[in-house]
């Protein structure tokens, strides 16, 4: 299980998703003054209150982390691993779509500017690692099928 390179890719994708959950993805500011910090689960306003509007982003990223982790232990069922990797990639793409929607909503509602944090790249790195795992799982599956054909 651990000797396969796709296991390492899936583990790193899961770690990237978890780190992305815990860090702010941006800042809302108005005239150079920070109005709020934008996390995946909440919007931390300057007065200390939290608005839990962006919980959907948290759920998508949490699902992506859990699916990557679960997919590691399904090493005997490669086609299920492939399907989970594709679904995980779709979840991560959906995360960025939902992220864009929330940014536009918050910019119009609070009439502020938005600055991205560098930590918003963690889900993208997880997506790339997920794709690399997908390719290696498919390579293993094709190799097994070619060996079955020779029998």
Protein Blocks (a to p, Z undefined) as FASTA:
>chain_A
ZZpmklmmmmmmmmmmmmmmmpcfbdcdeehiafbdcdfkbccdfkopacfklmmmmmmm
mmmmmmmmmmmmmmmmmmlmmmmmmmmmmmmmmmmmmmmmmmmmmmmmnopaddddfklm
mmmmmmmmmmmmmmmmmmmmmmmmmmmmmZZ
